[in-house]
Amino acid sequence: MENGTRRIFPDNIGSETRHKMAVDGLETETEINAGLQHPISVLYFDDDVIIINKPPYAQTAPGFMEKDSAATRIADIFSISRVDQMVVHRLDYATSGIVVFARNPDALRNLHTQFRIPGKIYKEYTAVVSGRMATLEGEIELPLGKSLSRGPPFCEVMPPNGVDCGIHFNSISFRFTYL
């Protein structure tokens, strides 16, 4: 770690977690949120997992061109040498939310298994939609596949070869703007 830098704790970390981080030697050395518009918050960690709140406009894992990511910053703080062996799942660049990282290969295998079993992991997404909704509640079912024009990680509707994907949506609030 560079001399003179320090590790900061997100405001939402409780005293018990702060104490555990200090006992683990994680209280000083590096600033996790340097250069980020929104801070990364460590919500929970133990010997097997690290759970963070990823801010929008931050990569979950390093990309081909951009190596800075939530995973590389967390790996640095928790002294994890193999970033590729900690990424359990990803969120899109502009998406904020909970991300789970594994701290060891056994935890990674276990978590990958859980994420692949339908219905084992509950995921909920909230989106802000602009414009007029045709209906306040419904379901969308479309076959999705990797985008041929944009490449990974982008997906697009791909009948008949796409994977059947479905989502249930409902409106939770409205804001009207009059011009």
Buried (B, 14 or more C-beta within 10 A) or exposed (E): EEEEEEBBBBEEBEEEBEEBBEEEEBBEBBBBBEEBEEBBBBBEBEEEBBBBBBBEEBBBBBEEEEEBBBBBBBBBBBEBEEBEBBBBBBBEBEBBBBBBBBBBEEBBEBBEEEEEEEEEEEEEEEEEEEEEEEEEEEEEEBBBBBBEEEEEEEBBEBEEEBEEEEEEBEEEEEEEEEE
